[in-house]
Amino acid sequence: MQKYSGTSVFGGVAIGRLFVYVKDGQQVRRTAITDIPAEIERFDKARLAAKKDLDELYEKAVKEAGQDNAEIFTVHKMMLEDDSFKDSVYNIIEEQSVNAEYAVATTEDNLYEIFMGLEDEYMRGRAADIRDISERVISKLSGNNATLTLYEPSIVMATELVPSETVQLDREKLLGFVTLEGSKNSHTAILARNMNIPALIGIKPDKDLNGKLAVIDGYEGCIVVDPDEEYLAKMQAKKKSDDDKKRLLLELKGKENVTSDGRKIDIYANIGTPSDFPFVTENDAGGIGLFRSEFLYLKKEDFPTEEEQFTAYKSVAMGMSGKPVVIRTLDIGADKQADYFKLDKEENPAMGMRAIRICLKRPEIFKTQLRAILRASNYGNIWIMFPMIISLWEVKKAKSILEEVRRDLEIEGVPIKPVKVGIMIETPAAVMMTEELAAEVDFFSIGTNDLTQYTEAIDRQNPKLADFYDAHHPAVLKMIEMTVKNAHKHGTYVGICGELAADTELTEKFIEYGVDELSVSPSMVLKVREKVRSL
C-alpha cells in the first residue's frame, strides 16, 4: 500500500483502477514556406475550426457543469482572438517564412513561459489554457484530432489535464483524476469542483501506477495505491455514506421549505441558459431566481436579435409552468466582455461601463431585450430585474423605457402580461438607498458576490487577498439585514442570489432577518431545503 499526498480540488471518495494518461506530444517540425499569405490563411482556417470545436465543448460543459463553468470555453475563444496570440503567429510566419504549426508551437511555448513566470497564482493557472488552445489549433493544422478515451470506469492520472480533455471524458466512466502538476485556480480544477469529481493535484508518484487499484480521498488530500483490505473497507464505507447522503436529499423532493416552527422560505435556482432548465426541475426548485440573460450576448459575434431572445425566454417561461422566472437584464462589462459592444478599455472595468449603465447609455440595445422579455411574458410568470443599480434615477429611467416598450407592443397588438419589476442590490450605495428604492420596485435580489467585493474593496478573484476576503464579514451581514428591513417596510419581496444564498452556515441567520427567498445553483436546492427543515 502506497500513499501519495497532494492538494484536494474536490472532496469525495473515488475507488477504481488507475489509467495513466501519457499525452502524445504533437511533433511539430519547422518547415520553410514560400507562400506566406497562403500559410496565414491556413492558420486562420485552423483557428476558426478550433473555435467551432469550442462551441461544441461549451454545450457539453453546460449540460455537465452548468453555464457559469462552461464560460471557460468562451474565454478560450477570446484567447484565440487575442491580438497577442494572433500577431505572434503572424509575425513568426512572415519574418521567418515558416509553417503555421511551428509558429503556433513557438507562440505557445513563449506565452506559456510568460504565464508560468508570474507571481499571481490565478494567472499561472491560465498557462494551461494557452497550451489547450494552441494544441487545438495545431491539431487542426495537422489533421490529428485524437481525443482521450476511457473504455472502463477509471481514475485518470496525468501530468496535467487541460479543460477540453476533462469535458470530453465520458462522465459515466470518469471516477476521479489526479495530476502531477496544476493549480487549484486552473480551469480544469474549477470544472472538477462543479462536476463533483474527486480530484487531486500536485502528487509525486515514484513508479508506474497504470492499472493499479487506487483510492482518492478528497477529504484528506491523498491517493492510496494497492490499498490493503482494512483501508479499502474503510473507504468503501466512507463512499457509501456519501452516496447515502445524496439519496436522502432526493427524498426531499416535493417537500416544503419550512422550519419545524413553521417559518417558510422560497428556494429558487440560478441558471445561465435554457439548457440549464432540466436541472431546475430535476432538483425541484420553486422558481428561477436568476436567469442570466448575458449568455445570449457572450456566445455571439453580433447582437442577438429580438426573435432569438424571445425564443430563449419563452422556452424557460413555458417550462416553469407559472412559477416565477426572474430575468436579469443585460449584465455585460467587467469580466464579461463581447468585442462587438466596442466598449472602451478601462483601467478598472469592475467599476466602469457595465450592466444597467450600458443599457441606459445605449437604449436601442436595452429596448430590443425588453421587447423580447415582454413578449415572452405571455407564456409564463416573468419578472424583470435590473442589475448594478446605485441610484433612484436609474430605476426610474429604466422603468420609463420599459413602459415605452410596453406601449409600443400594445399598439402593435402583441399580447403581454403584467410583469414584476425588481433590482439587484450589489453595492453599499444601493443598500443605503433601499428605503427609497423599495418604494419604486416589486422586489430586491441581493447579489452577495459583488456586494461583498465592493464592501470590502477586495477583488474576490485575487488569490493574494484570500486571507483578507471574508464572505461572512459583519458589515456584509448588516447590509443584508438592513436591506430586508427597509424593503419590508414597503412590502417589497427580498431574495438573495449570490453565493451566500447556498451557504448553509448562514441559512438560519437569513431566515431570522426575514429573507423571503434564496436562489442557488440547481444542485444546491435540496441541500438548502434540508437545512431549512432542520431548523
Disulfide bonds with the S-S distance in Angstrom:
none
